[in-house]
Amino acid sequence: MKLNDLEQSMLEGAHGRAAQWAIDYQRSVGTFFDARDFVPVRVIHMSTDRETMGDAGVAFLEELAALPLEERRPRAFATADFRGFDEETFRFLLPGRDLVAQSAEAVDALGKLGVVTSHAYVNDHSVTAPAFGEACGYSGTPSVVYMNGIVGARCNFEAGPSSLAAFFTGRVPRYGFHLDGARHATHAFRLDFTPATVVDWGVVGALIGRRLNSYWSVPAIEIVGDRPTVLELNHMALSMASYGSIAMFHVIGVTPEAPDWETACGGKTLTPETLSQSDLDKFYDEWGGAGEKLDVVALATPQLDMPEIVQIAELLDGSTVHPDTTLLVYTPIEIKEACARIGLNGVIERAGGRVVHGHDFFATFAKEIREAHGWERLMTHSVKAVNICEGYGYKPTPAAIPRCIESAIAGKVLP
């Protein structure tokens, strides 16, 4: 890779040991991906859930934080997706593991480095996004696909160490979706129906992800009916990333780099593949579960916004969650506190549900939770969570929020 004078001086140690480690690490990543040079970044976001980091990751952060300040000065603004842990709920979910203390170790180490532990992913709508066309260094899968597709900022999937390195160098290797040519559509799809719920949009993303299954594929989608909301696009994007490693997409006439087919495709002509309601129905049929005992409902991934919590409170008001079913409603701590102030949490909790802040269900030792409680059947409105939780041994059923809540009350998966 070509290094400028500043980058070369970092490599030689003139800007401290943290920057020296970081630029050397990033140069290795860039060389692997044939990057010619670096692109400056102003903001990064670190995906640092405790399960993924492990003890070794926390120890590495503490090692960096122990350096003198002049050895670890940052060159970018960084946020992290730590949300802490809801002590009461996580003591119930995993009584044998002190997640609160383990989370605090990592939060404290990041804070010493100057990382803002803001409690949310950028696409949970409580962290300001970069501007259109701005390069950034994001590690969380949800945030990267959100940045590229919905915001029009430029980002690759930066692994945890890569985003940490960008914090100290203020740059990332220039490859992949930092390049104009990589952002043009490679495949085309057309919906001949209008998805009715965020779950339907998640299924659309899953179907496209399965078909392409490549980080370097960029789908462009033509829709019918009303423009999708940001939340609907977010669910579709999450599923694309989860089922196919997709990091960039276009919706014609909706997303910022796709005002028309020609622009989205960079002048190429692509023949769209049609997705129909029958394709969605086949996906739903894969999971089944109707009539089976329901162990847990986990509404998360992305964590819920306030209108969704209002909807859940209205559905639960005057009802009671079945004693054999656990209802978990995940939201960033800022939104949880706001909902508590207007009484929404009380409605949910009196009905037997739990309003939870902390990392998403799938990212907090979900396999250990299943084994500790003997759970199998899970319902969720997140098609991404369906994909991940199946790998942890659950039998998941994707469904819209009303069906999830009605099933939680009944104690079984309602059709």
ZAZADREN-114755 format. One record per residue (C-alpha): residue number from 1; residue in one letter; x, y negated, z negated. Coordinates in nm, 3 decimals, padded with zeros to 5 digits. Each point is the difference from the previous one (the first is absolute). Layout:
// ZAZADREN-114755
mido marke c1 c2 c3
NUM A X Y Z
...
//
This chain:
// ZAZADREN-114755
mido marke c1 c2 c3
1 M 00.000 00.000 00.000
2 K 00.106 -00.355 00.063
3 L 00.057 -00.191 -00.325
4 N 00.010 -00.378 -00.023
5 D 00.244 -00.177 -00.231
6 L -00.235 00.005 -00.299
7 E -00.077 00.369 00.041
8 Q 00.368 00.084 00.038
9 S 00.083 -00.190 -00.317
10 M -00.274 00.193 -00.182
11 L 00.155 00.325 00.118
12 E 00.338 -00.115 -00.130
13 G -00.147 -00.069 -00.345
14 A 00.011 -00.380 00.004
15 H -00.366 -00.023 -00.109
16 G 00.001 00.258 -00.274
17 R -00.022 00.375 -00.037
18 A -00.377 00.019 00.053
19 A 00.018 -00.175 00.338
20 Q 00.303 00.209 00.094
21 W -00.186 00.324 -00.069
22 A -00.311 -00.134 00.173
23 I 00.156 -00.115 00.328
24 D 00.200 00.321 00.028
25 Y -00.315 00.208 -00.055
26 Q -00.198 -00.207 00.249
27 R 00.277 00.023 00.258
28 S -00.021 00.380 -00.023
29 V -00.378 -00.011 00.049
30 G 00.033 -00.240 00.292
31 T 00.270 00.212 00.165
32 F -00.226 00.306 -00.023
33 F -00.280 -00.190 00.179
34 D 00.232 -00.167 00.256
35 A -00.060 -00.349 -00.138
36 R 00.231 -00.258 00.157
37 D -00.013 -00.250 -00.286
38 F -00.204 -00.122 -00.295
39 V -00.310 -00.221 -00.016
40 P -00.044 -00.239 -00.295
41 V -00.298 00.055 -00.233
42 R -00.155 -00.232 -00.257
43 V -00.219 00.246 -00.188
44 I 00.011 00.370 -00.082
45 H -00.236 00.235 -00.179
46 M 00.112 00.309 -00.186
47 S -00.211 00.313 -00.035
48 T 00.123 00.136 -00.328
49 D -00.248 00.238 -00.159
50 R 00.150 00.187 -00.293
51 E -00.050 00.347 00.145
52 T 00.191 -00.085 00.318
53 M 00.281 -00.187 -00.174
54 G 00.068 00.267 -00.257
55 D 00.254 -00.044 -00.279
56 A 00.286 -00.043 00.249
57 G -00.168 -00.298 00.167
58 V -00.061 -00.172 -00.333
59 A 00.361 00.065 -00.104
60 F 00.125 -00.159 00.324
61 L -00.210 -00.312 -00.059
62 E 00.131 -00.026 -00.354
63 E 00.357 00.037 00.127
64 L -00.051 -00.292 00.239
65 A -00.175 -00.207 -00.266
66 A 00.298 00.049 -00.232
67 L 00.232 -00.176 00.244
68 P 00.092 -00.362 -00.077
69 L -00.233 -00.245 00.174
70 E 00.268 -00.113 00.245
71 E 00.034 00.362 00.115
72 R -00.371 00.047 00.079
73 R -00.145 -00.324 00.130
74 P -00.303 00.056 00.227
75 R -00.046 -00.153 00.344
76 A -00.374 00.072 00.046
77 F -00.320 -00.028 -00.200
78 A -00.120 00.343 -00.111
79 T -00.325 00.137 -00.138
80 A -00.059 00.356 -00.117
81 D -00.318 00.201 -00.017
82 F 00.026 00.095 -00.366
83 R -00.337 -00.028 -00.164
84 G 00.102 00.137 -00.336
85 F -00.217 00.278 -00.136
86 D -00.342 00.000 -00.161
87 E 00.112 00.148 -00.333
88 E -00.334 00.149 -00.106
89 T -00.080 00.156 00.336
90 F 00.344 00.140 00.067
91 R 00.016 00.146 -00.350
92 F -00.320 00.184 00.100
93 L 00.127 00.101 00.343
94 L 00.344 00.119 -00.113
95 P 00.015 00.030 -00.379
96 G 00.344 00.161 00.015
97 R 00.173 -00.285 00.189
98 D 00.053 -00.355 -00.125
99 L -00.059 -00.180 00.328
100 V -00.025 -00.338 -00.169
101 A 00.353 00.023 -00.138
102 Q 00.140 00.145 00.324
103 S -00.159 -00.277 00.204
104 A 00.133 -00.265 -00.237
105 E 00.357 00.123 00.056
106 A -00.020 -00.070 00.372
107 V -00.195 -00.326 -00.037
108 D 00.258 -00.133 -00.246
109 A 00.291 00.092 00.228
110 L -00.163 -00.166 00.301
111 G -00.079 -00.309 -00.205
112 K 00.364 -00.033 -00.104
113 L 00.094 -00.001 00.369
114 G -00.251 -00.279 00.072
115 V -00.261 00.211 00.178
116 V -00.357 -00.121 -00.059
117 T -00.203 00.298 -00.124
118 S -00.327 -00.130 00.137
119 H -00.215 00.308 -00.061
120 A -00.128 00.046 00.354
121 Y 00.079 00.091 00.357
122 V -00.021 -00.294 00.238
123 N -00.295 00.165 00.172
124 D -00.190 00.017 -00.328
125 H -00.053 -00.370 00.068
126 S 00.173 -00.146 -00.306
127 V 00.348 -00.059 00.145
128 T 00.050 -00.268 00.266
129 A 00.094 00.145 00.338
130 P 00.282 -00.126 00.223
131 A -00.089 -00.214 00.300
132 F -00.079 00.123 00.349
133 G 00.320 00.104 00.175
134 E 00.210 -00.018 -00.317
135 A 00.249 00.279 -00.067
136 C -00.031 00.164 -00.342
137 G 00.133 00.299 -00.187
138 Y -00.279 00.216 -00.141
139 S 00.029 00.355 -00.130
140 G -00.361 00.097 -00.076
141 T -00.169 00.188 00.283
142 P -00.330 -00.188 -00.050
143 S 00.169 -00.340 00.003
144 V 00.211 00.065 00.310
145 V -00.287 00.107 00.225
146 Y -00.208 -00.288 -00.140
147 M 00.276 -00.249 00.076
148 N 00.059 00.118 00.355
149 G -00.357 00.064 00.109
150 I -00.223 -00.241 -00.192
151 V 00.232 -00.292 -00.084
152 G 00.234 00.019 00.300
153 A 00.312 -00.028 -00.215
154 R 00.293 00.227 00.089
155 C 00.113 00.290 -00.210
156 N 00.121 00.360 00.002
157 F -00.060 00.261 -00.266
158 E 00.288 -00.097 -00.228
159 A 00.072 00.272 -00.256
160 G 00.028 -00.107 -00.364
161 P 00.380 -00.046 00.010
162 S -00.028 -00.188 00.331
163 S -00.242 -00.259 -00.137
164 L 00.211 -00.033 -00.314
165 A 00.304 -00.060 00.219
166 A -00.189 -00.270 00.193
167 F -00.064 -00.175 -00.331
168 F 00.375 -00.052 -00.041
169 T 00.087 -00.076 00.363
170 G -00.305 -00.189 00.130
171 R -00.003 00.199 00.322
172 V -00.097 00.335 00.152
173 P 00.133 00.191 00.303
174 R -00.155 -00.123 00.325
175 Y -00.160 00.310 00.154
176 G -00.346 00.148 00.048
177 F -00.286 -00.240 -00.062
178 H 00.229 -00.302 -00.028
179 L 00.044 00.033 00.378
180 D -00.259 -00.136 00.243
181 G -00.010 00.309 00.219
182 A -00.072 00.241 -00.285
183 R -00.315 -00.189 -00.094
184 H -00.187 00.061 00.327
185 A -00.266 00.270 00.014
186 T 00.111 00.345 00.110
187 H -00.344 00.168 -00.018
188 A -00.356 -00.120 00.043
189 F -00.328 00.099 -00.166
190 R -00.359 -00.111 00.037
191 L -00.277 00.047 -00.256
192 D -00.341 00.066 00.152
193 F -00.172 -00.048 -00.339
194 T 00.024 -00.242 -00.293
195 P 00.144 00.143 -00.323
196 A -00.255 -00.054 -00.277
197 T 00.225 -00.001 -00.311
198 V 00.362 -00.047 -00.103
199 V 00.017 00.380 -00.018
200 D -00.096 00.024 00.367
201 W 00.276 -00.247 00.082
202 G 00.239 00.214 -00.201
203 V -00.102 00.303 00.205
204 V 00.065 -00.192 00.323
205 G 00.352 -00.068 -00.128
206 A 00.049 00.365 -00.094
207 L -00.111 00.121 00.342
208 I 00.238 -00.239 00.177
209 G 00.284 00.084 -00.239
210 R -00.043 00.372 00.062
211 R -00.001 -00.046 00.376
212 L 00.315 -00.213 00.012
213 N 00.200 00.118 -00.303
214 S 00.296 -00.226 00.075
215 Y 00.146 -00.306 -00.168
216 W 00.083 -00.145 00.342
217 S -00.357 00.025 00.133
218 V -00.212 -00.316 00.005
219 P -00.372 00.056 00.058
220 A -00.226 -00.268 00.145
221 I -00.371 00.038 -00.075
222 E -00.307 -00.144 00.169
223 I -00.309 -00.018 -00.217
224 V -00.370 -00.064 00.046
225 G -00.231 -00.190 -00.230
226 D 00.096 -00.250 -00.268
227 R 00.358 -00.093 -00.080
228 P 00.138 00.218 -00.280
229 T 00.083 -00.158 -00.334
230 V 00.353 -00.013 -00.135
231 L -00.092 00.274 -00.249
232 E -00.125 00.226 00.281
233 L 00.316 -00.059 00.201
234 N 00.203 00.067 -00.312
235 H -00.161 00.343 -00.050
236 M 00.062 00.086 00.365
237 A 00.361 -00.113 -00.023
238 L 00.067 00.199 -00.317
239 S -00.129 00.316 00.164
240 M 00.201 -00.052 00.317
241 A 00.313 -00.029 -00.210
242 S -00.086 00.298 -00.219
243 Y -00.103 00.242 00.276
244 G 00.242 -00.112 00.270
245 S 00.276 -00.225 -00.140
246 I -00.146 -00.286 00.207
247 A 00.148 -00.339 -00.096
248 M -00.157 -00.228 00.262
249 F -00.338 -00.021 00.174
250 H -00.222 -00.236 00.197
251 V -00.375 -00.054 00.012
252 I -00.087 -00.178 00.323
253 G -00.142 -00.346 -00.063
254 V 00.046 00.034 -00.377
255 T 00.362 00.039 -00.112
256 P 00.239 -00.290 00.068
257 E 00.219 00.158 00.268
258 A -00.287 00.147 00.202
259 P -00.223 -00.275 00.143
260 D -00.046 00.227 00.304
261 W 00.121 00.332 00.139
262 E 00.274 -00.154 00.213
263 T 00.161 -00.180 -00.292
264 A -00.028 00.298 -00.235
265 C 00.158 00.232 00.257
266 G 00.274 -00.237 00.112
267 G -00.133 00.001 00.357
268 K -00.027 00.379 00.027
269 T -00.323 00.176 00.091
270 L -00.117 00.266 -00.242
271 T -00.303 00.225 00.039
272 P -00.197 00.009 -00.325
273 E -00.101 00.325 -00.167
274 T -00.356 -00.015 -00.131
275 L -00.078 00.075 -00.365
276 S -00.364 00.078 -00.075
277 Q -00.225 00.060 -00.298
278 S 00.034 00.373 00.058
279 D 00.376 -00.029 -00.061
280 L -00.074 -00.158 -00.339
281 D -00.258 00.265 -00.083
282 K 00.251 00.279 00.071
283 F 00.251 -00.167 -00.233
284 Y -00.252 -00.022 -00.283
285 D -00.099 00.364 00.055
286 E 00.359 00.108 -00.062
287 W -00.023 -00.092 -00.368
288 G -00.349 00.115 -00.102
289 G -00.070 00.051 -00.369
290 A -00.376 -00.068 00.002
291 G -00.165 00.155 -00.303
292 E 00.327 00.079 -00.179
293 K 00.078 -00.109 -00.357
294 L 00.172 -00.339 00.010
295 D 00.300 -00.043 -00.228
296 V 00.124 -00.352 00.077
297 V -00.090 -00.305 00.206
298 A 00.303 -00.223 00.067
299 L -00.084 -00.329 00.170
300 A 00.338 -00.143 00.100
301 T 00.252 -00.030 00.284
302 P -00.037 -00.289 00.062
303 Q -00.095 -00.113 -00.345
304 L -00.344 -00.152 -00.016
305 D -00.087 -00.366 00.043
306 M -00.266 -00.181 -00.200
307 P -00.293 00.049 00.243
308 E 00.060 00.376 -00.010
309 I -00.003 -00.003 -00.380
310 V -00.324 -00.199 00.007
311 Q -00.146 00.270 00.225
312 I 00.112 00.279 -00.236
313 A -00.144 -00.178 -00.304
314 E -00.334 -00.042 00.176
315 L -00.006 00.368 00.098
316 L 00.079 00.110 -00.358
317 D -00.221 -00.245 -00.189
318 G -00.245 00.202 -00.208
319 S 00.157 00.335 00.094
320 T 00.259 00.229 -00.158
321 V 00.293 00.181 00.156
322 H -00.035 00.377 -00.041
323 P 00.200 00.122 -00.304
324 D 00.194 00.249 00.215
325 T 00.109 -00.269 00.250
326 T 00.267 -00.269 -00.046
327 L -00.055 -00.329 00.183
328 L 00.312 -00.213 00.053
329 V -00.028 -00.348 00.154
330 Y 00.344 -00.144 00.082
331 T 00.062 -00.372 00.040
332 P 00.294 -00.242 -00.047
333 I 00.020 -00.126 -00.357
334 E -00.083 -00.359 00.107
335 I -00.328 00.115 00.153
336 K -00.075 00.231 -00.292
337 E 00.033 -00.289 -00.241
338 A -00.219 -00.223 00.217
339 C -00.267 00.272 00.019
340 A 00.010 00.044 -00.377
341 R -00.074 -00.368 -00.048
342 I -00.327 00.028 00.191
343 G -00.108 00.330 -00.155
344 L 00.055 00.239 00.291
345 N 00.244 00.225 -00.183
346 G -00.241 00.039 -00.288
347 V -00.275 00.127 00.232
348 I 00.234 00.259 00.152
349 E 00.144 00.110 -00.333
350 R -00.341 00.030 -00.172
351 A -00.099 00.231 00.284
352 G 00.301 00.219 -00.073
353 G 00.241 -00.126 00.266
354 R 00.350 -00.139 -00.049
355 V 00.130 -00.323 00.156
356 V 00.370 00.067 00.042
357 H 00.298 -00.221 00.073
358 G 00.330 00.158 00.088
359 H 00.138 00.188 00.295
360 D -00.245 00.172 00.229
361 F -00.130 00.342 -00.095
362 F 00.215 00.184 00.252
363 A 00.318 -00.179 -00.114
364 T -00.019 00.084 -00.370
365 F 00.090 00.366 -00.027
366 A -00.328 00.111 00.157
367 K 00.110 00.364 00.010
368 E 00.078 -00.004 -00.371
369 I -00.338 -00.162 -00.068
370 R -00.178 00.273 00.197
371 E 00.181 00.273 -00.187
372 A -00.057 -00.164 -00.340
373 H -00.378 -00.021 00.052
374 G -00.057 00.298 00.227
375 W -00.153 -00.226 00.263
376 E -00.064 00.108 00.359
377 R -00.283 -00.185 00.175
378 L 00.070 -00.371 00.048
379 M -00.202 -00.268 00.175
380 T 00.139 -00.330 00.126
381 H -00.082 -00.273 00.248
382 S 00.365 -00.009 00.111
383 V 00.085 00.222 00.296
384 K 00.368 -00.055 -00.078
385 A -00.051 00.137 -00.353
386 V -00.175 00.304 00.151
387 N 00.312 00.078 00.201
388 I 00.241 -00.040 -00.290
389 C -00.208 00.166 -00.272
390 E -00.055 00.311 00.211
391 G 00.376 00.046 -00.016
392 Y -00.021 -00.009 -00.380
393 G -00.247 00.290 -00.005
394 Y -00.329 -00.190 -00.017
395 K -00.302 00.078 00.216
396 P -00.090 -00.354 00.107
397 T -00.323 -00.126 00.152
398 P 00.003 -00.342 00.174
399 A -00.319 -00.201 -00.049
400 A -00.124 -00.358 -00.020
401 I -00.016 -00.160 -00.344
402 P -00.380 00.047 -00.049
403 R 00.025 00.374 00.068
404 C 00.302 00.026 -00.232
405 I -00.187 -00.172 -00.284
406 E -00.321 00.199 00.052
407 S 00.205 00.321 -00.003
408 A 00.181 -00.106 -00.319
409 I -00.339 -00.046 -00.168
410 A -00.121 00.337 00.127
411 G 00.322 00.181 -00.091
412 K 00.019 00.162 00.341
413 V 00.078 -00.099 00.357
414 L -00.324 -00.126 00.149
415 P -00.052 00.038 00.377
//
